[in-house]
């Protein structure tokens, strides 16, 4: 994904200024999906305008520009969304930790897994009411901007919390197995 596609997606929801877009990245979008600050957003908007993907809808006080998505921008967003994600270099620190957690001493691994479970459970408890509130006020059949992403995040946290609980069970079972005397070495 690129910043360009994130900006196109945000502008698909309606016109916005660079400041408005920066605020979007300061919220859940930046926390869960893609981080970007104003020092990257403003130059990208200029490049996108030069490429015909967005246009300046209006200029307000102090030169504040409001951008809108053009037909070319909407077509590029559609192309990007419908293309399967590239499977190039993957860098996911969370998954790397999951691969390597077995390198820890059992007590440290338990502490780590409990922290993962606690974090994910807290996020589920934070997101579930938000999703339920959207269903209640917007209706289950409507899809306000971010609803699908919110539900994806909620389900991802639920899955990781379940994985951490499963891993803790496996770790405990492994420690119990290691604590049992070997069959041939049982005291007589």
C-alpha positions in Angstrom: 0.0 0.0 0.0 1.1 3.5 -0.5 0.2 6.8 1.1 -1.2 7.8 -2.2 -3.8 5.0 -2.1 -4.7 5.8 1.5 -5.3 9.4 0.6 -7.4 8.4 -2.4 -9.5 6.2 -0.2 -10.0 9.0 2.3 -11.0 11.4 -0.4 -13.5 8.9 -1.8 -15.5 9.6 1.3 -15.7 13.3 0.5 -13.6 16.5 0.0 -10.9 17.2 2.6 -8.1 19.5 3.3 -4.5 18.4 4.1 -5.3 19.2 7.7 -8.4 17.0 7.7 -6.5 14.1 6.1 -3.7 14.5 8.7 -6.2 14.2 11.5 -7.5 11.0 9.9 -4.1 9.5 10.2 -3.8 10.7 13.8 -6.8 8.5 14.7 -7.5 4.8 14.2 -6.2 4.8 10.6 -2.7 5.7 11.8 -3.0 3.5 14.8 -4.1 0.3 13.1 -3.3 0.6 9.3 -1.0 3.3 8.0 0.9 6.1 9.6 1.6 9.4 7.9 2.2 12.9 9.1 1.6 16.3 7.5 5.2 16.4 6.2 4.4 13.5 3.9 0.7 14.2 3.2 1.0 17.7 1.8 3.7 16.9 -0.8 1.8 13.8 -1.8 -1.3 15.8 -2.4 0.6 18.1 -4.7 2.0 15.1 -6.6 -1.5 13.6 -6.9 -2.9 16.9 -8.2 -0.1 17.1 -10.7 -1.0 13.5 -11.8 -4.7 14.4 -12.1 -5.8 12.0 -9.3 -7.2 14.8 -7.2 -8.2 18.4 -7.8 -8.4 21.5 -5.6 -12.1 22.0 -4.9 -11.7 25.3 -3.1 -9.1 27.5 -1.4 -10.1 28.9 2.0 -8.6 31.3 4.5 -4.8 31.3 4.8 -4.6 29.2 1.6 -6.2 26.1 3.0 -7.0 23.9 0.1 -9.8 21.3 0.0 -9.1 18.4 -2.3 -11.6 16.2 -4.2 -11.1 12.9 -6.0 -11.1 13.0 -9.8 -12.4 10.3 -12.1 -8.8 9.3 -12.7 -8.2 9.1 -8.9 -11.3 7.0 -8.4 -10.2 4.7 -11.2 -6.7 4.3 -9.6 -8.2 3.6 -6.2 -10.5 1.0 -7.8 -7.6 -0.6 -9.7 -5.5 -0.8 -6.5 -8.3 -2.2 -4.4 -9.2 -4.9 -6.9 -5.6 -6.0 -7.5 -4.4 -8.8 -5.2 -1.9 -7.6 -2.7 1.7 -8.0 -3.7 3.5 -10.7 -1.7 6.9 -9.1 -1.7 9.0 -8.5 1.3 6.9 -9.0 4.4 7.8 -7.2 7.6 5.4 -7.9 10.4 7.0 -7.6 13.8 4.1 -9.2 15.6 4.2 -12.3 13.5 8.0 -12.5 13.8 7.6 -12.4 17.6 5.1 -15.2 17.3 7.6 -17.3 15.4 10.3 -16.6 18.0 8.4 -16.6 21.3 9.6 -20.2 21.8 13.2 -18.8 22.2 12.2 -17.4 25.6 12.4 -19.2 28.9 8.9 -20.7 29.7 8.1 -18.1 32.4 9.0 -15.2 30.1 7.0 -16.8 27.2 4.1 -17.1 29.6 4.4 -13.4 30.6 4.6 -12.4 26.9 1.6 -14.4 25.9 -0.4 -13.1 28.8 0.4 -9.6 27.8 -0.7 -10.3 24.2 -3.9 -11.9 25.4 -4.6 -8.9 27.8 -3.8 -6.3 25.1 -6.1 -8.0 22.5 -8.9 -8.6 25.0 -8.7 -4.9 26.0 -8.9 -3.9 22.3 -11.9 -6.2 21.8 -13.6 -4.6 24.8 -12.9 -1.1 23.3 -14.0 -1.9 19.8 -17.1 -4.1 20.4 -19.2 -1.3 21.8 -18.2 1.0 18.9 -19.2 -1.7 16.3 -22.4 -2.4 18.2 -23.2 1.3 18.3 -22.7 1.6 14.6 -25.1 -1.3 14.0 -27.6 0.3 16.3 -27.5 3.8 14.9 -26.6 3.2 11.3 -28.4 -0.1 10.8 -26.7 -3.4 10.1 -27.3 -3.1 6.4 -25.4 0.2 6.1 -21.6 0.4 5.7 -20.3 3.7 7.1 -16.7 4.6 6.2 -14.4 2.4 8.3 -17.1 -0.1 9.4 -15.6 -3.0 7.5 -12.1 -2.2 8.7 -13.3 -1.9 12.3 -14.9 -5.3 12.1 -11.8 -6.7 10.6 -9.7 -5.3 13.4 -12.2 -6.6 16.0 -12.1 -10.1 14.6 -8.3 -10.0 14.3 -8.0 -9.0 18.0 -10.4 -11.8 18.9 -8.4 -14.3 16.9 -5.0 -13.2 18.4 -6.5 -13.4 21.9 -7.7 -16.9 21.2 -4.3 -17.8 19.8 -2.5 -16.5 22.9 -4.9 -18.5 25.1 -4.2 -21.6 23.1 -0.5 -21.0 23.2 -0.6 -20.5 27.0 -2.4 -23.9 27.3 0.2 -25.5 25.1 3.0 -24.0 27.1 1.4 -25.2 30.4 1.0 -28.7 28.9 4.6 -28.8 27.7 5.8 -27.7 31.2 3.7 -30.4 32.8 5.1 -33.0 30.4 8.7 -31.9 31.2 8.0 -32.0 34.9 6.9 -35.7 34.8 9.6 -38.3 35.6 10.6 -40.4 32.6 9.0 -43.9 32.6 12.3 -45.7 33.0 13.5 -43.3 35.7 10.6 -43.6 38.1 11.6 -44.2 41.7 11.2 -47.8 42.9 
